[in-house]
């Protein structure tokens, strides 16, 4: 069983959301721009960043293409950084 945070979200989903958020900000994309590039709904991008949804492989491929980042790089950042944004990324207070 996946470990969950206090609010019931999967730790892995929350960590992936932080990784996605950091990559999106580094590219200078809004959620709307990323969703357009990936051909997915903006609200789904938001749910992924908040750790509320768990992406399937097809969505991961779309996200990597939309970010112009190799899928392996997306996973590397998730594994090594543990989803923590780099110190140069300003965080939105609502994103945990």
LINKACOR-V655838 format. One record per backbone hydrogen bond with DSSP energy under -0.5 kcal/mol. NH is the residue of the N-H (numbers start at 1). CO is the residue of the C=O. If there is no record, write none. Layout:
BEGIN
NH/CO  NH/CO
END
This chain:
BEGIN
5/9  8/5  11/3  14/10  15/11  16/12  17/13  18/14  19/15  20/16  21/17  22/18  23/19  24/20  25/21  26/22  27/23  28/24  28/25  29/24  34/30  35/31  36/32  37/33  38/34  39/35  40/35  44/41  45/41  46/42  47/43  48/44  49/45  50/46  51/48  52/47  53/47  55/53  60/56  61/57  62/58  63/59  64/60  65/61  66/62  67/63  68/64  68/65  69/64  74/70  75/71  76/72  77/73  78/74  79/75  80/76  81/77  82/78  83/77  84/81  89/86  90/88  95/92
END
